[in-house]
Amino acid sequence: MKLTENLSLAEVTKSVTALRNGIANTPTVTHLINLKEVAKNIFQPCREHFGMPLAVTSGYRSEVLNDLIGGSKRSQHSKGEALDLDAQVYGGFTNRELFLYIKDHLVFDQLIGEFPDNVGEFAWVHVSYKADGNRGEVLIAYKDDNNRTKYAKW
């Protein structure tokens, strides 16, 4: 099933962890509606702007899967509202370019540049979209001195 021209449901539900642990990572109808919204309003505009493939490294996560990987209890991935994107899987443009494009051109709920390196390149980009009430929150994720994930406003 296609969510948009360039994104399939299989791409946003694929999980090696779910497969290894026999977890059904199957979205409900509500989750599917949310996935279509984030695909239409975030993924597809990015894909069209850059004109190149864009990898989804984490999409929908069932509550069981999210718990297993230690995800937040409030994770938008478990609602079908978030995608983790990686432009570098296929090359051609950077995660920082992707982050800045989303920040400057799209409506979103939350945008997180994840774990920038010394030159400011992100390991991946987390972005969420809600059909109603997007906050437009922009954050950077980093590790503190105790290796705990922290967030700073952009």
C-alpha positions as CSV (number, residue, x, y, z in Angstrom):
1,M,0.0,0.0,0.0
2,K,1.3,3.4,-1.0
3,L,1.0,6.3,1.5
4,T,2.2,8.8,-1.2
5,E,3.8,8.4,-4.6
6,N,7.2,7.7,-3.1
7,L,6.5,6.1,0.3
8,S,4.9,2.7,1.1
9,L,3.3,1.5,4.3
10,A,6.0,-1.3,4.3
11,E,8.7,1.3,4.5
12,V,7.2,3.0,7.6
13,T,6.4,-0.2,9.5
14,K,9.6,-2.2,8.8
15,S,11.4,-3.0,12.0
16,V,14.3,-5.5,12.4
17,T,13.6,-5.5,16.1
18,A,9.9,-6.4,15.6
19,L,10.9,-9.2,13.3
20,R,13.5,-10.6,15.7
21,N,11.0,-10.5,18.5
22,G,7.9,-11.7,16.7
23,I,6.1,-8.4,17.2
24,A,3.3,-7.5,14.9
25,N,4.0,-3.9,14.0
26,T,0.6,-3.3,12.4
27,P,-1.0,0.2,12.5
28,T,-4.7,0.6,13.3
29,V,-6.9,2.6,11.0
30,T,-6.3,5.8,13.1
31,H,-2.5,5.2,12.9
32,L,-2.8,4.7,9.1
33,I,-4.6,8.0,8.7
34,N,-1.9,9.7,10.7
35,L,0.8,8.0,8.6
36,K,-0.8,9.2,5.4
37,E,-0.8,12.8,6.8
38,V,2.9,12.8,7.8
39,A,3.8,11.2,4.4
40,K,1.7,13.7,2.5
41,N,2.8,16.8,4.4
42,I,6.4,16.0,5.3
43,F,7.9,13.1,3.4
44,Q,6.6,13.7,-0.1
45,P,7.4,17.5,-0.2
46,C,11.0,16.7,0.9
47,R,11.3,13.9,-1.7
48,E,10.0,16.3,-4.4
49,H,12.2,19.2,-3.3
50,F,15.4,17.2,-3.3
51,G,14.4,14.9,-6.2
52,M,16.2,12.0,-4.6
53,P,15.3,9.0,-2.5
54,L,15.0,9.6,1.2
55,A,15.2,6.8,3.8
56,V,12.8,6.2,6.7
57,T,14.9,4.7,9.4
58,S,12.0,4.6,11.9
59,G,8.3,5.1,11.3
60,Y,5.4,3.6,13.0
61,R,6.1,1.7,16.2
62,S,3.4,-0.4,18.0
63,E,3.3,0.2,21.7
64,V,5.0,-3.2,22.3
65,L,7.8,-2.4,19.9
66,N,8.2,1.2,21.3
67,D,8.5,-0.2,24.9
68,L,11.0,-2.9,23.7
69,I,13.3,-0.3,22.2
70,G,13.0,2.1,25.1
71,G,11.0,4.8,23.3
72,S,9.2,7.6,25.0
73,K,5.8,6.7,26.5
74,R,4.5,9.7,24.6
75,S,6.3,8.8,21.3
76,Q,4.6,10.2,18.2
77,H,6.0,7.2,16.4
78,S,3.4,5.1,18.3
79,K,0.6,7.4,17.1
80,G,1.7,7.2,13.4
81,E,2.6,10.9,13.5
82,A,6.4,10.8,13.2
83,L,9.2,9.7,10.9
84,D,13.0,9.5,11.4
85,L,14.6,10.4,8.1
86,D,18.1,9.9,6.8
87,A,19.1,11.6,3.6
88,Q,22.6,10.1,3.7
89,V,21.5,6.5,3.1
90,Y,21.2,7.3,-0.6
91,G,23.6,10.3,-0.7
92,G,23.1,13.5,-2.7
93,F,22.1,15.8,0.1
94,T,22.7,16.0,3.9
95,N,20.6,15.5,6.9
96,R,21.3,19.1,7.8
97,E,20.0,20.3,4.4
98,L,16.9,18.2,5.0
99,F,16.4,19.6,8.5
100,L,16.8,23.2,7.3
101,Y,14.4,22.6,4.4
102,I,11.7,21.3,6.7
103,K,12.3,24.1,9.3
104,D,12.0,26.8,6.7
105,H,9.3,25.5,4.3
106,L,7.0,23.0,5.9
107,V,4.4,22.9,8.7
108,F,5.4,20.3,11.4
109,D,4.7,19.5,15.0
110,Q,8.2,18.7,16.1
111,L,11.5,18.8,14.3
112,I,14.6,17.3,15.9
113,G,18.2,17.4,14.5
114,E,19.5,14.2,16.2
115,F,23.1,14.1,17.6
116,P,25.0,16.6,15.4
117,D,28.7,15.9,14.8
118,N,31.5,18.4,15.1
119,V,30.6,20.1,11.8
120,G,26.9,20.2,12.6
121,E,25.8,17.2,10.4
122,F,22.9,15.3,12.0
123,A,22.8,11.6,12.4
124,W,19.2,11.7,11.3
125,V,16.2,14.0,11.4
126,H,13.1,13.3,13.5
127,V,9.9,15.0,12.3
128,S,6.3,14.8,13.3
129,Y,3.1,16.1,11.9
130,K,-0.4,16.2,13.4
131,A,-3.6,16.7,11.4
132,D,-4.5,19.3,14.0
133,G,-2.5,21.7,16.1
134,N,1.2,21.6,15.0
135,R,3.5,23.3,17.5
136,G,6.4,24.0,15.1
137,E,8.9,23.0,17.8
138,V,12.5,22.8,16.7
139,L,15.1,21.0,18.9
140,I,18.6,19.5,18.8
141,A,19.2,16.2,20.5
142,Y,22.6,15.6,22.1
143,K,24.2,13.5,24.8
144,D,25.3,15.0,28.1
145,D,28.4,14.1,30.1
146,N,26.5,11.1,31.5
147,N,25.6,9.9,28.0
148,R,21.9,10.8,28.6
149,T,19.9,12.2,25.7
150,K,19.0,15.9,26.2
151,Y,17.2,18.4,24.0
152,A,18.0,22.1,23.4
153,K,15.9,24.6,21.5
154,W,17.2,25.5,18.1
